[in-house]
């Protein structure tokens, strides 16, 4: 994806101005944005950096890491390490049965769709309570032990609750099923085959425990986050090589309430359906987004240090407008 100034930038600015009555670049600068990219296939249509960041800067994913974990589950199923999302999690984490026999009813699908029934108490905005589960899952120095101490609150499939224990347990399953650290598995199955622009990393809970922060810790350049989104925009195919099965990409990103409680969330991806099109995104804290519009092979990445005063609604509306009105196939003159 070569970085070049191109005539699409003015078209993108015009669409943003129409939808928000203001300059996109001004708001990006004022909203704590560090990177904003619009990519079609291998071409950068728009690329802006702020607050001292540039195309070489490493930035952290926050909860977008969960979507990387979802991709790795799909690959592990493709490779036969995991049989199915309908397997009980106790197939891979049998010690949970010693705590509570009800863990046998929780499947990998329940973890991926945030419908496990595992107890989770948020601490709210900073400063978080030390006893809150979001604080523990972000800052514990032994996340394996923490995950194994989770407790059941309700029945699986009954309700959606965004819950970091689900992603930690997915990490344990991946580690045990594949026989390697999650970051190593991602390196072998995604980073190397995709020829990412720079080495990435997955933050660990501690040097001693060495377990990936499954809920929040992938670190990469903005362009490589965009590449990951493009892999899903192209149904798991990267330059002729099928890295993830089309079936997994479709299953993990579609709106579906037949197997879980909400159509807004699937396998660690947030799902939207503007104009009946299946768009989806990796997203979360402080306004990190990888937004994917597969029918146009279009990916939008926004990274930042805060959400911005206009909040979540501004970004989702902007992504909807850009993906609907921008025509990356049309000829645009300078």
C-alpha positions in Angstrom: 0.0 0.0 0.0 2.1 2.9 -1.1 1.6 6.2 0.6 0.9 8.8 -2.0 -1.2 12.0 -2.2 -4.1 11.2 -4.4 -7.3 12.9 -5.5 -9.5 10.8 -3.3 -8.6 12.9 -0.3 -10.8 15.8 -1.4 -13.7 13.4 -2.1 -13.4 11.9 1.4 -13.2 15.4 2.9 -16.4 16.4 1.0 -18.3 13.4 2.2 -17.2 14.0 5.8 -18.2 17.7 5.6 -21.6 16.8 4.3 -22.3 14.3 7.0 -20.9 16.3 10.0 -20.9 20.0 8.8 -17.2 20.4 9.4 -13.7 19.6 8.2 -12.7 16.0 8.7 -9.0 16.9 9.1 -9.8 19.6 11.7 -11.8 17.2 13.8 -9.2 14.4 13.5 -6.7 16.9 14.8 -8.9 18.1 17.7 -10.3 14.7 18.7 -7.2 12.9 19.9 -6.9 10.9 16.7 -3.4 9.6 16.0 -4.0 7.8 12.7 -6.8 7.8 10.1 -6.6 5.6 7.0 -9.0 4.8 4.2 -7.8 1.8 2.1 -9.2 0.2 -1.1 -7.5 -3.1 -2.0 -3.8 -2.2 -1.9 -4.2 1.5 -2.4 -4.3 4.1 0.3 -7.0 6.6 -0.5 -6.5 8.7 2.6 -3.8 8.7 5.3 -3.3 11.2 8.0 -1.3 11.2 11.3 -1.5 13.6 14.3 0.1 14.4 17.6 3.6 13.3 16.6 2.6 10.0 15.1 3.5 8.9 11.6 3.3 5.8 9.3 6.2 4.2 11.3 4.6 4.6 14.7 3.6 1.5 16.6 0.1 1.8 18.2 -1.8 -0.5 20.5 -5.1 -2.1 19.6 -6.9 -2.1 22.9 -9.9 -4.4 22.4 -9.4 -4.7 18.6 -7.1 -7.5 19.8 -10.1 -9.7 20.3 -10.8 -9.7 16.6 -7.3 -11.0 16.0 -8.0 -13.8 18.5 -11.2 -14.6 16.6 -9.2 -15.0 13.4 -6.8 -17.3 15.1 -9.6 -19.5 16.4 -10.9 -19.8 12.8 -7.4 -20.8 11.6 -7.0 -23.3 14.4 -10.3 -24.9 13.3 -9.2 -24.9 9.7 -6.1 -26.7 10.7 -7.8 -29.2 12.9 -6.4 -28.0 16.3 -9.9 -27.2 17.4 -12.9 -29.3 16.2 -15.7 -26.7 16.4 -16.9 -23.6 18.1 -19.6 -25.9 19.7 -17.0 -27.8 21.7 -17.2 -27.2 25.5 -14.4 -25.1 26.8 -13.7 -27.8 29.3 -12.4 -29.9 26.5 -9.3 -27.7 26.6 -9.6 -26.3 30.2 -10.8 -29.3 32.2 -9.7 -27.9 35.5 -12.6 -25.5 35.4 -14.9 -28.5 36.1 -13.3 -28.8 39.6 -14.6 -25.3 40.4 -18.1 -25.6 38.9 -19.6 -28.4 36.8 -21.7 -25.8 34.9 -18.5 -24.8 32.9 -19.2 -27.9 30.8 -22.2 -26.1 29.3 -20.1 -23.2 28.0 -18.9 -23.5 24.5 -16.2 -21.7 22.5 -19.0 -20.0 20.6 -20.4 -18.7 23.9 -17.0 -17.1 24.6 -16.7 -15.6 21.1 -20.2 -14.1 21.2 -19.9 -12.8 24.8 -22.8 -14.9 25.9 -21.0 -17.3 28.3 -22.8 -16.3 31.5 -19.5 -15.8 33.3 -19.7 -13.1 36.0 -18.1 -9.7 35.1 -18.3 -6.5 37.1 -17.0 -3.3 35.4 -15.4 -0.5 37.4 -16.6 2.3 35.1 -14.3 5.2 34.1 -10.8 5.8 35.3 -9.8 5.6 38.1 -11.1 2.0 38.1 -11.8 0.1 41.2 -9.1 -2.5 42.0 -11.8 -5.1 42.6 -13.5 -4.5 39.2 -13.0 -7.2 36.7 -12.0 -4.8 33.9 -9.2 -3.6 36.2 -8.1 -7.1 36.9 -8.1 -8.3 33.3 -6.1 -5.3 32.2 -3.5 -5.2 34.9 -3.1 -8.6 36.4 0.4 -10.0 36.2 -0.9 -13.6 36.0 -3.8 -13.6 33.5 -3.8 -17.4 33.2 -4.5 -17.7 36.9 -7.0 -14.9 36.8 -8.9 -16.6 33.9 -9.1 -19.9 35.7 -10.6 -18.2 38.8 -13.6 -16.8 36.8 -17.1 -17.6 38.1 -20.4 -18.4 36.6 -23.3 -16.0 37.0 -25.9 -17.1 34.5 -26.7 -19.7 31.8 -24.9 -19.5 28.4 -26.8 -18.1 25.4 -29.2 -16.1 27.6 -27.7 -12.6 27.4 -24.9 -10.6 25.9 -22.3 -9.1 28.3 -19.0 -7.7 27.1 -16.5 -9.6 29.2 -12.7 -9.8 29.1 -12.7 -13.2 30.8 -14.1 -14.6 27.5 -11.1 -13.5 25.5 -8.6 -14.7 28.2 -10.2 -18.2 28.1 -10.0 -18.1 24.3 -6.3 -17.4 24.6 -5.9 -20.4 26.9 -7.7 -22.6 24.4 -5.6 -21.4 21.5 -2.4 -21.9 23.5 -3.3 -25.5 24.6 -4.8 -26.5 21.2 -1.9 -25.3 19.1 0.9 -26.0 21.6 2.4 -22.5 21.1 2.0 -19.0 22.5 -0.8 -17.1 20.8 1.6 -14.4 19.6 3.8 -17.1 17.9 0.8 -18.6 16.3 -0.3 -15.2 14.9 3.2 -14.6 13.7 3.2 -17.9 11.8 -0.3 -17.8 10.4 -0.9 -14.1 9.8 2.0 -11.7 10.2 4.6 -13.7 8.1 2.2 -14.8 5.3 0.7 -11.3 4.9 4.2 -9.7 4.8 3.2 -7.1 7.3 5.1 -3.8 6.9 6.7 -4.0 10.4 7.2 -6.5 13.3 4.2 -6.4 15.6 3.9 -7.6 19.2 1.3 -8.8 21.7 1.8 -7.3 25.1 2.2 -9.8 28.0 0.8 -9.8 31.5 4.3 -10.1 32.9 7.8 -11.4 32.1 7.3 -14.3 34.5 3.9 -15.5 33.4 4.3 -14.6 29.7 0.6 -14.7 28.7 -0.7 -12.4 26.1 -3.1 -9.7 27.1 -5.8 -11.2 24.9 -8.3 -8.5 25.6 -6.2 -5.5 24.5 -2.6 -6.0 23.6 -1.8 -6.2 19.8 0.7 -3.5 18.8 1.3 -2.6 15.2 1.5 0.1 12.6 -1.7 1.6 11.4 -1.1 0.3 7.9 -0.8 -3.3 9.3 -4.1 -2.9 11.2 -5.6 -1.9 7.8 -4.0 -5.0 6.2 -5.7 -7.2 8.8 -9.1 -5.6 8.0 -8.4 -6.1 4.2 -7.8 -9.8 4.8 -11.4 -10.0 6.1 -12.7 -7.7 3.3 -11.3 -10.2 0.9 -12.9 -13.3 2.6 -9.7 -14.5 4.2 -7.7 -14.5 0.9 -4.4 -12.6 0.8 -2.9 -12.2 -2.6 -4.0 -15.6 -3.8 -3.4 -17.5 -0.6 -6.5 -18.5 1.6 -5.2 -17.8 5.1 -8.6 -18.1 6.7 -11.5 -20.1 5.3 -14.2 -18.1 3.6 -16.7 -20.0 5.8 -15.1 -18.7 9.0 -14.9 -15.1 7.8 -18.6 -15.2 6.9 -19.7 -17.0 10.1 -17.6 -14.8 12.4 -18.8 -11.4 11.0 -22.5 -11.9 10.1 -25.5 -10.6 12.0 -27.0 -13.7 13.5 -29.3 -14.3 16.5 -29.9 -18.0 15.8 -27.0 -19.0 18.0 -26.5 -16.0 20.3 -28.5 -13.2 21.9 -27.5 -10.1 19.8 -27.2 -9.4 16.1 -24.8 -6.5 16.8 -21.9 -8.8 17.8 -20.6 -12.0 16.4 -17.2 -13.7 17.0 -15.3 -10.8 18.7 -16.4 -8.5 15.8 -19.0 -5.7 16.0 -21.6 -6.0 13.2 -23.5 -3.3 11.4 -25.8 -3.5 8.4 -26.1 -0.2 6.6 -28.4 -0.5 3.6 -28.6 -4.2 4.3 -24.9 -4.6 3.6 -22.8 -6.7 6.1 -20.2 -4.3 7.5 -18.3 -5.1 10.6 -15.6 -3.7 12.8 -12.9 -4.3 15.4 -13.2 -1.6 17.9 -13.2 -0.3 21.5 -11.5 1.9 24.1 -10.5 5.4 23.2 -11.9 5.1 19.7 -9.9 2.4 18.0 -11.5 1.1 14.9 -10.9 -1.2 11.9 -14.1 -0.8 9.9 -14.6 -3.3 7.0 -17.0 -2.8 4.0 -16.4 -6.1 2.1 -18.5 -5.3 -1.0 -16.1 -2.5 -1.8 -12.9 -4.0 -0.5 -12.8 -0.9 1.7 -11.2 -0.6 5.1 -11.2 2.4 7.4 -8.8 2.6 10.4 -9.1 5.2 13.1 -6.7 5.1 16.1 -6.5 7.6 18.9 -5.7 8.5 22.4 -9.4 9.4 23.1 -12.8 9.0 21.4 -13.2 12.7 20.8 -16.0 15.0 22.1 -18.5 13.9 19.4 -18.1 10.3 20.6 -18.8 6.9 19.2 -21.8 8.1 17.0 -19.6 10.4 15.0 -17.2 7.7 13.9 -19.9 5.1 13.1 -21.9 7.6 11.1 -18.7 8.8 9.3 -17.7 5.2 8.4 -21.2 4.5 7.2 -21.2 7.6 5.0 -17.7 7.0 3.6 -18.4 3.3 2.8 -21.7 4.2 1.2 -20.8 7.3 -0.8 -17.2 6.7 -1.7 -16.7 5.0 -5.0 -13.1 3.6 -5.1 -13.8 2.1 -8.5 -14.5 5.4 -10.2 -12.0 7.4 -12.1 -11.0 10.5 -10.1 -9.0 13.2 -11.8 -6.5 15.4 -10.0 
